[in-house]
Amino acid sequence: MTMRGLIVLLASTTFLGCPAFAANDAQRNAVPVEQQIQRVESPLSAVSKDGRTIELSLQGWMEALRVPGVSVAVIDGYAIAWAKGYGVMASGASDGPVTTRTMFQAGSVSKPVAAVAVLSQVEKRSFDLDTNINRYLRSWKLPDGDPVIAGGVTMRELLAHTAGITPEGFAGYERGAALPTMLQILEGKPPASNRAARRTAGPGSAVSYSGPGYTILQLALTDRLGKPFEDIVKASVFEPARMRDSTFEAVLPDALVARAARGHRLSGEVIPGGWYVHPESAATGLWTTASDLARLWIELAKSKAGRSDRVLSRDTTRRMLSQHRDEMGLGFVVRPGEAHGRFAHFGGNQGYRSHVEMFADTGQGVVVMTNSDAGQLLTALLVRRVAQVHGWPAEELRPVSETTTKAIFAQIDAANAARQRVEVEQRVLARYVGRYELEPGLEFEVTQATGHLDVRLGDQPRFPAYPESESKFFFEVVDAQITFVLDEDGRAASLILHQGGRDQEAKRIE
C-alpha cells in the first residue's frame, strides 16, 4: 500500500493552520518563504515497513498519528526564518487553532533553560561550578548517602547528569490537586509521588538522567538568591532572550490558560483536566512556545560564535556546549566531534512532546512542540523534512531510524485496530456512488470498489474508505470517517465527514 501526500480532503477543511511569518531577512534563501513552508508541509519523509509505504503531508501525518496540534519554528541564518501553528489546541473542543503564541509544556526542555539560568548566576559569581552543592543549600541538604560513594556533588555534575542522583522523572499532578513543596519533592514525601533525591552512584561515574538533580539546582538558586525561581529565570533568561511567551509558574494564571494547548494520549484522548501540573519547575515545568525556544537557541548559538552576549558570554557558552561526558554538556545534549556545533534537547511530559536542535556554526535549527504522546514520531519526520528543504549540512540529514519507523506503524495500526471492517454487499455500496459538495468548488467523488469505496476530493488521488457499518466508513492512516445519510428511497442524500471532533456535511449533487 502506498499513500502519497495529501489526504488534504481530510486536512484542508478541518485543520486551521495559522499564517506564517517571516522574521528578519528570510530572503537570504533563493526560495521564497511561502514556498519553503509549502515544501516542508507536503510531503514529509516516506516510511516503509514490511512492504507498506506511507508518504503524507504534515497534516495527513498529524491525523495518522493522532497528533492534534503542532507548533514549528525554523531557524536559518541565526534568525527565525518562519514559524507556524497547525491543528487544534484540543481535539473535539472549541479551544481554537494552534498559533505561534500557543503555549505547550516543554517537558525536559525545561532543563537546558534552567541550566542557562544557573550559568548566568555563575558568571555573576553567585556560585562556583565545582563547589559542593550543600554549601549553597539552606533549607535542605543532600544527604551523604553510602560512605562508599565518595566526593561532594557539584553544580557541574548536576547540570551534566553525572552527580549520581536518583534517576527519576516526574509524572505531574492533576489540576486542582494538592501540590508538594520543594522539600517534599526532594524527600519524596506525600503529596509528592516521586522517590527522594539521594546519591545512588559516585559523582562523575556515568550519565544518569535525573529530574531530582535539577530540583536540587532549583533549590540552590532560590536559597542562595532569596527569590522565586520564576523571577530568577525571567531576569536572567526570558528577558535578555526576548522570550515573552514563557513561564515556569506551576499553576498557570487565568490569562495564560486560554493559550495553553491541551495534552493528548496516544489514543487521541485529552489528558484529564487538559494537562498535569509540574511544580518541579527546573526539571520539567516550563510552558513556552516554539518561537520563544528558537529565540533562546539562537542567542546561545550567536554567543558561541562571539556574536552576542545578551544571555551568556562566549566562554561560558562554549563550556556549556562542550561535552562533559557521554554526549552531555552542561544542560544540553552535544555529541563529540560534531562538525557543525549541534546542540539539542528533547522533552516529554504526559500529553506533550517537544524537540529543539541547533547548529551553532551554520545558524540553522528547528523547534517542534506538540500536544500528544505521539508527538516524537511526527517530529522525526518533520525535522528531517526541514533539514532537506532548508539545506542543512549533508551529514545531518539522518534517515528515520528503524525504531521510529516501527513505532510509527505500531501507532497507525493501533488506531486502525479500534475500527473493525465489516462485510457490506456491493448493492449497498452502490447507493453511495456519486458526487457531494463540501463547499463551493470542492467536491467529493465517491466510486465503488470491491468491498469498499474509493473517495476523492477535487483533483487529489483517490483513497479507499472501508466499512465499519452499512453507512459509516473509515480511512486507513488518518483518523477520519464518513457517514452517509439516506433519503426516503434509501439513496444517499449527503455524506458527513467526521474529523478532529467536528462534523461537516457535503450534499449530494445530481
Salt bridges, closest charged atoms under 4 A:
GLU41 OE2 - LYS84 NZ 2.56
ASP50 OD2 - LYS49 NZ 2.81
GLU55 OE1 - ARG4 NH1 2.72
ASP76 OD1 - ARG28 NH1 2.84
ASP76 OD2 - HIS390 ND1 3.26
ASP95 OD2 - ARG262 NE 3.23
ASP130 OD1 - ARG156 NE 2.68
GLU157 OE1 - HIS324 NE2 3.61
GLU168 OE1 - ARG195 NE 2.75
GLU187 OE1 - ARG198 NH2 2.80
ASP245 OD1 - ARG101 NH2 2.60
ASP245 OD1 - ARG259 NH2 2.82
GLU280 OE1 - HIS278 ND1 3.39
ASP292 OD1 - ARG295 NH1 2.65
ASP315 OD1 - ARG314 NE 3.99
ASP326 OD2 - ARG325 NE 3.56
GLU338 OE2 - ARG335 NH1 3.29
GLU357 OE1 - ARG342 NE 3.10
GLU357 OE2 - HIS355 NE2 2.83
GLU357 OE1 - ARG398 NH2 3.41
ASP373 OD1 - ARG353 NH1 3.15
GLU395 OE2 - HIS340 NE2 2.59
GLU396 OE1 - ARG398 NH1 2.76
GLU402 OE2 - LYS406 NZ 3.51
ASP413 OD1 - ARG52 NH2 3.11
GLU425 OE1 - ARG427 NE 2.63
GLU443 OE1 - ARG435 NH1 2.85
GLU445 OE1 - ARG462 NH2 3.31
ASP454 OD1 - HIS452 NE2 3.27
GLU468 OE2 - ARG419 NH1 3.03
GLU476 OE2 - ARG421 NH2 2.77
ASP479 OD2 - ARG66 NE 3.99
ASP479 OD1 - ARG419 NH2 3.97
ASP503 OD1 - HIS498 ND1 2.73
GLU505 OE2 - LYS507 NZ 3.64
GLU510 OE2 - ARG491 NH1 3.21
